[in-house]
Amino acid sequence: MDHKKVLIWLKKAKTSLEKINQMIEDDKYCIDIIQQNLAVIWLLKSVNINLLESHLWCCVKSRAKAWNEKELDKKMQEILNIVKLAQDK
C-alpha cells in the first residue's frame, strides 16, 4: 500500500468534510456542496481501492500457498463481500 498517498487522500477528505460542514452552516449553494461531497466520495473510493489492492498483493498473495481450500474460500468470500458492498454504495 502506498501509505503516503492514502494518508494524503484521507487528510484531503477530512479537510473537505470540514469545508462541507462550514458550507452547510453558511447556507451555501447546494450544487457547490454536492460537488465538494462528490470529491470526498472519490477520495474515499480511491483509498478503498488502494487498500484492497494492497490486501490482495501483500496479505493474500503471500499467505495463499499456506491456506487449505476452506481457508482460501473464506478469504475469497471476504473479498467478494467487500467488492459487493462497495458496488452497492
C-alpha positions in Angstrom: 0.0 0.0 0.0 1.2 3.5 -0.7 0.8 4.8 2.8 1.9 8.3 1.8 -0.8 8.5 -0.9 -3.5 7.0 1.3 -2.7 9.4 4.1 -2.8 12.4 1.8 -6.2 11.3 0.4 -7.6 10.8 3.9 -6.3 14.2 5.0 -7.9 15.9 1.9 -11.1 14.1 2.6 -11.1 15.3 6.2 -10.4 18.8 5.2 -13.1 18.6 2.5 -15.6 17.3 5.1 -14.9 20.2 7.4 -15.4 22.5 4.4 -18.7 20.9 3.6 -19.9 21.4 7.2 -18.9 25.0 7.0 -20.7 25.4 3.7 -23.9 24.0 5.1 -23.6 26.2 8.2 -23.1 29.2 5.9 -26.1 28.1 3.8 -24.0 27.9 0.6 -25.4 26.9 -2.8 -26.5 23.2 -2.8 -24.7 22.4 -6.1 -21.4 23.6 -4.7 -21.9 21.5 -1.6 -22.7 18.4 -3.7 -19.6 18.9 -5.8 -17.5 19.1 -2.7 -19.2 16.0 -1.4 -18.5 14.1 -4.6 -14.8 15.0 -4.3 -14.8 13.4 -0.8 -16.6 10.3 -2.2 -13.9 10.0 -4.9 -11.1 10.3 -2.4 -12.6 7.6 -0.1 -13.2 5.3 -3.1 -9.6 5.8 -4.1 -8.5 4.9 -0.6 -10.7 1.7 -0.6 -9.2 0.6 -4.0 -5.7 1.2 -2.8 -6.4 -0.8 0.4 -7.9 -3.7 -1.5 -5.1 -3.8 -4.0 -2.6 -3.8 -1.1 -4.5 -6.6 0.7 -4.6 -8.7 -2.5 -0.9 -8.2 -3.4 0.5 -8.4 0.1 -1.7 -10.2 2.5 -3.5 -12.7 0.2 -0.7 -13.5 -2.2 1.9 -14.0 0.4 -0.3 -16.3 2.5 -2.4 -18.1 -0.1 0.1 -21.0 -0.5 -0.3 -21.9 3.2 -4.1 -22.0 3.2 -6.1 -25.1 2.7 -9.1 -24.9 0.3 -11.6 -24.0 3.1 -9.4 -21.1 4.2 -8.9 -19.9 0.7 -12.6 -20.0 0.0 -13.2 -17.9 3.2 -10.7 -15.3 2.1 -12.1 -15.1 -1.4 -15.6 -14.7 0.1 -14.4 -11.9 2.3 -13.0 -10.1 -0.8 -16.2 -10.6 -2.8 -18.3 -9.3 0.1 -16.2 -6.1 0.3 -16.5 -5.6 -3.5 -20.3 -6.2 -3.4 -20.6 -3.8 -0.5 -18.6 -1.2 -2.4 -20.8 -1.7 -5.5 -24.0 -1.1 -3.5 -22.8 2.3 -2.4 
